[in-house]
Amino acid sequence: MDTAISLAVRLAGLEFKNPVLTASGTFGYGLEFVEILDLSRLGGLVTKGLSVEPMDGNPPPRIVETHGGMLNSIGLQNIGARAFVRDKLPVLRGYDTHVITNIFGFSIDDYLEVVRILNDGDGISAYELNISCPNVKKGGMEIGHDPAEAARLTEKVKRIARCPVLVKLSPNTSSITEVAQSVEAAGADGLSVINTLLGMSVDIYRRRSRMGTAMGGLSGPAIKPIALRMVRAVAQTVRIPVLGIGGIASWQDAVEFLIAGATAIQIGTANYYEPRVSIHVIDGLAAYLRDMEMSSVQELIGSFQD
Ligand SMILES: Cc1cc2nc3c(=O)[nH]c(=O)nc-3n(C[C@H](O)[C@H](O)[C@H](O)COP(=O)(O)O)c2cc1C
């Protein structure tokens, strides 16, 4: 019966079989999940953030549970872009899904070097730039807080990238729509909204952070209302597509983001406690469209009524 229902979306010049992707840092390099679900059912997967050199990340503990969410201070641990291209990409190519590589650096040159390395890999559909990193060359301020710097990065990456470029926006700024406009003007092909919100958790007996670092990134259902608000604000501001992220744990959550203006969604923290959540979301979305007598997911996107 579902054959008459289309979940397909077009985004950044790419055709996605459905609008459900897994979010960076919560789905490894994808291959960790092959025994649990069929990667080819996903619209796409976004890898852990990749840097030029491998990184060990922050000292433990790196994850703390919070009400309705979690704080993490993983610190961008990863195997490095070269090892990804050599060891992971050839296997990932065997699956019929879009592989999007998340990229970070501590200067614009770092990002460009990762892009150059990934450009040599075969099987990457798009790059997603994580701009929530301190720019060490600019005194540690996040690139994502500075519209001009975010635009400079986007424009330079676009000049050399062999595939479409998504920019993942930081919610830890009062000017997310300004950053969105700025990177759109610099040539971004899409925007991922949002990354984690900065937060803290205090061990009251040791009077220290419960994590190895003072602050961490808050994610999970607790951030969903904020993420929805930001997705809507950004989608109303730019013409390029928005990928909605933040606390999605069910097909109903995904539908909310699509109605708010997201062309696709990414699922993060929920993968930790329900690794098959993305499959449930895909199936639930199709059933919802059938129940609502809609033939295409396109009818939902941006359909929010004021
Ligand atoms: C443990 C962990 C690691 C993450 N690592 C990255 C990363 O490397 N790059 C990135 O852009 N976002 C990273 N994120 C952010 C997620 O991709 C996502 O934007 C955020 O968690 C909000 O979605 P959620 O509430 O569904 O988890 C990470 C999140 C978590 C929980």
The ligand as an SDF file (V2000), in Angstrom:
LIG
                    3D

 31 33  0  0  0  0  0  0  0  0999 V2000
   28.1210   12.1630   21.8430 C   0  0  0  0  0  0  0  0  0  0  0  0
   27.8630   13.1810   20.7940 C   0  0  0  0  0  0  0  0  0  0  0  0
   28.8570   13.4980   19.8540 C   0  0  0  0  0  0  0  0  0  0  0  0
   28.6300   14.4640   18.8750 C   0  0  0  0  0  0  0  0  0  0  0  0
   29.6070   14.7390   17.9600 N   0  0  0  0  0  0  0  0  0  0  0  0
   29.3690   15.6450   16.9770 C   0  0  0  0  0  0  0  0  0  0  0  0
   30.3630   15.9240   15.9810 C   0  0  0  0  0  0  0  0  0  0  0  0
   31.4360   15.3210   15.9410 O   0  0  0  0  0  0  0  0  0  0  0  0
   30.0910   16.8940   15.0510 N   0  0  0  0  0  0  0  0  0  0  0  0
   28.8940   17.5630   15.0370 C   0  0  0  0  0  0  0  0  0  0  0  0
   28.6930   18.4210   14.1750 O   0  0  0  0  0  0  0  0  0  0  0  0
   27.9260   17.2930   15.9380 N   0  0  0  0  0  0  0  0  0  0  0  0
   28.1430   16.3660   16.9080 C   0  0  0  0  0  0  0  0  0  0  0  0
   27.1510   16.0960   17.8300 N   0  0  0  0  0  0  0  0  0  0  0  0
   25.8570   16.8170   17.7610 C   0  0  0  0  0  0  0  0  0  0  0  0
   24.7520   15.9750   17.1210 C   0  0  0  0  0  0  0  0  0  0  0  0
   25.0770   15.6050   15.7970 O   0  0  0  0  0  0  0  0  0  0  0  0
   23.4050   16.7230   17.1430 C   0  0  0  0  0  0  0  0  0  0  0  0
   23.5260   17.9150   16.4070 O   0  0  0  0  0  0  0  0  0  0  0  0
   22.9460   17.0610   18.5530 C   0  0  0  0  0  0  0  0  0  0  0  0
   23.2670   16.0250   19.4550 O   0  0  0  0  0  0  0  0  0  0  0  0
   21.4540   17.3590   18.6350 C   0  0  0  0  0  0  0  0  0  0  0  0
   20.6870   16.2560   18.1930 O   0  0  0  0  0  0  0  0  0  0  0  0
   20.0800   15.1380   19.1990 P   0  0  0  0  0  0  0  0  0  0  0  0
   19.3490   15.8640   20.2670 O   0  0  0  0  0  0  0  0  0  0  0  0
   19.1970   14.2800   18.3540 O   0  0  0  0  0  0  0  0  0  0  0  0
   21.2460   14.3700   19.7470 O   0  0  0  0  0  0  0  0  0  0  0  0
   27.3720   15.1340   18.8220 C   0  0  0  0  0  0  0  0  0  0  0  0
   26.3720   14.8060   19.7560 C   0  0  0  0  0  0  0  0  0  0  0  0
   26.5950   13.8370   20.7170 C   0  0  0  0  0  0  0  0  0  0  0  0
   25.4900   13.5160   21.6970 C   0  0  0  0  0  0  0  0  0  0  0  0
  1  2  1  0
  2  3  1  0
  2 30  2  0
  3  4  2  0
  4  5  1  0
  4 28  1  0
  5  6  2  0
  6  7  1  0
  6 13  1  0
  7  8  2  0
  7  9  1  0
  9 10  1  0
 10 11  2  0
 10 12  1  0
 12 13  2  0
 13 14  1  0
 14 15  1  0
 14 28  1  0
 15 16  1  0
 16 17  1  0
 16 18  1  0
 18 19  1  0
 18 20  1  0
 20 21  1  0
 20 22  1  0
 22 23  1  0
 23 24  1  0
 24 25  2  0
 24 26  1  0
 24 27  1  0
 28 29  2  0
 29 30  1  0
 30 31  1  0
M  END
$$$$
